[in-house]
Amino acid sequence: MSRLIVTAFVTLDGVMQAPGGPEEDVDGGFEHGGWQVPYVDDDFMGLMTGVFEDTADHLLLGRKTYDIFAAYWPRVTDENNSIGVKLNSMPKYVASRTRTSLEWHNSHLLQGDAAESVAQLKQRLDGVIMTQGSSDLIRTLQQHDLVDEYRLLVNPVILGIGKRLFAEGAAPSAWRLSESRTTSVGVRYCAYERTGKPEYGTFLLDEQG
């Protein structure tokens, strides 16, 4: 059985839409694409190299993120680019209602209901399945309580609009901070592991007799 990890670039207000460029995702008239680019430096890239190299065995993507990745990474043939080597060689699973074939090496199309397919994938595979981007897919995973860990790269910017990582409909859950660090330009990397269901209490004082 595998663990499913969501890796996401997010703003301080939780937006994950189009971090890498203006044309990535313009749904809803989103005009802030590329908001993460100014915060990418050698420290950040070293962190991301570790995220991909050391922890991901399989990649799970939605159709839109797959199309973005598949248009870029197969052209990265430098053997010293460890992220490119990893992404191009590792198994990739794509949840899509519209795709009928996949060109990127070692890519597999998930058939039928996405939540059911991913649940079966978790049972069948060993190691770590990582998903990145793919906001619609992540929302489905959240609604069906399929996420085991979050790895968030929180960028010091507020946009006030856009698709957010956590939206209404997610299953209530509690998490434990297992790792954190801050890059030289203020991107906060936080890893959270699943601990179960939320606990509740009150700060109200008992009535005095």
KAQUI-V875555 format. One line per field, one symbol per residue. phi: phi as a letter, one per 30 degrees, with the letter a starting at -180 (. if undefined). A space follows every 10 residues. Layout:
phi=???
This chain:
phi=.ccccccbdb ddcidbdhdc ldcdaceiid ccejddedcc bddddddded eddcbccbcc bddddedddd dcddddcddd ddddddddcd dbcbcaccdc abcdeicbdd cidddddded ddddcciccc cbiheddddd dddchcdcac bccccdbcci akdcdcbejd deacbbdcaa abddcjdccb cbcdbkcdcb abcdddddd
